[in-house]
């Protein structure tokens, strides 16, 4: 029974991790939509019509900004996973170090 409990707990933790990543993506998509609207408002202040499609340099500039936003968020997700992995590794190293010190004290 214990194995089933551990397996169930592991599956719940794994599911929670993926749901947190999905919620991070949802938050990001909301931020991205808000940023897009802010850029449109700034363009309105500069005299660009709401319905006009940008051409030339302003279009290129906007696409570069959107691309950098997307890349930045993906890098943050990867960094989050890497830091979590490093924290786990450091934790195991500390635990193994304490076990080794404890075993030395017995001998």
C-alpha positions as CSV (number, residue, x, y, z in Angstrom):
1,X,0.0,0.0,0.0
2,X,2.8,2.4,0.7
3,X,4.1,2.1,-2.8
4,X,0.7,3.0,-4.2
5,X,0.6,6.0,-1.9
6,X,4.0,7.2,-3.0
7,X,3.1,6.7,-6.6
8,X,-0.1,8.6,-6.2
9,X,1.8,11.4,-4.4
10,X,4.5,11.5,-7.2
11,X,1.8,11.7,-9.9
12,X,0.0,14.5,-8.0
13,X,3.3,16.5,-7.6
14,X,4.1,16.0,-11.3
15,X,0.6,17.1,-12.4
16,X,0.9,20.2,-10.1
17,X,4.3,21.1,-11.7
18,X,2.8,21.0,-15.2
19,X,-0.3,22.9,-14.1
20,X,2.0,25.6,-12.6
21,X,3.8,25.9,-15.9
22,X,0.5,26.2,-17.7
23,X,-0.7,28.9,-15.3
24,X,2.6,30.7,-15.9
25,X,1.9,30.6,-19.6
26,X,-1.6,31.9,-19.0
27,X,-0.2,34.8,-16.9
28,X,2.3,35.5,-19.7
29,X,-0.4,35.5,-22.4
30,X,-2.4,38.0,-20.3
31,X,0.7,40.2,-19.9
32,X,1.4,39.9,-23.6
33,X,-2.1,41.1,-24.5
34,X,-1.9,44.0,-22.1
35,X,1.5,45.0,-23.6
36,X,0.1,44.8,-27.1
37,X,-2.8,47.1,-26.1
38,X,-0.4,49.6,-24.4
39,X,1.6,49.7,-27.6
40,X,-1.5,50.5,-29.6
41,X,-2.4,53.2,-27.1
42,X,1.1,54.7,-27.5
43,X,0.7,54.6,-31.2
44,X,-2.7,56.4,-30.9
45,X,-1.0,59.1,-29.0
46,X,1.5,59.4,-31.8
47,X,-1.3,59.8,-34.4
48,X,-1.5,56.3,-35.8
49,X,-5.0,55.1,-36.3
50,X,-6.3,52.1,-34.3
51,X,-7.3,50.3,-37.5
52,X,-4.2,51.1,-39.5
53,X,-1.6,48.4,-40.1
54,X,1.9,49.4,-39.4
55,X,4.4,49.3,-42.3
56,X,8.1,49.9,-42.6
57,X,10.3,50.5,-39.6
58,X,7.4,50.7,-37.0
59,X,6.2,47.2,-38.0
60,X,9.7,45.8,-37.8
61,X,10.2,47.4,-34.4
62,X,7.0,46.0,-33.1
63,X,7.7,42.5,-34.4
64,X,11.2,42.5,-32.8
65,X,9.7,43.6,-29.5
66,X,7.1,40.8,-29.6
67,X,9.8,38.3,-30.5
68,X,12.0,39.4,-27.6
69,X,9.0,39.2,-25.2
70,X,8.4,35.6,-26.3
71,X,12.0,34.6,-26.1
72,X,12.4,36.2,-22.7
73,X,9.5,34.4,-21.2
74,X,10.7,31.0,-22.5
75,X,14.1,31.7,-21.1
76,X,12.5,32.4,-17.7
77,X,10.7,29.1,-17.8
78,X,13.9,27.2,-18.7
79,X,15.8,29.1,-16.0
80,X,13.1,28.1,-13.5
81,X,13.5,24.5,-14.4
82,X,17.3,24.7,-14.3
83,X,17.3,26.4,-10.9
84,X,14.9,23.8,-9.5
85,X,17.2,21.0,-10.8
86,X,20.2,22.6,-9.2
87,X,18.4,23.0,-5.9
88,X,17.6,19.3,-5.9
89,X,21.2,18.3,-6.7
90,X,22.6,20.6,-4.0
91,X,20.1,19.2,-1.6
92,X,21.1,15.6,-2.4
93,X,24.8,16.6,-2.0
94,X,24.1,18.0,1.4
95,X,22.2,15.0,2.5
96,X,24.9,12.6,1.3
97,X,27.5,14.7,2.9
98,X,25.7,14.6,6.2
99,X,25.3,10.8,5.9
100,X,29.0,10.4,5.2
101,X,29.9,12.6,8.2
102,X,27.5,10.6,10.4
103,X,29.0,7.3,9.1
104,X,32.6,8.6,9.9
105,X,31.5,9.4,13.4
106,X,30.3,5.8,14.0
107,X,33.7,4.3,13.0
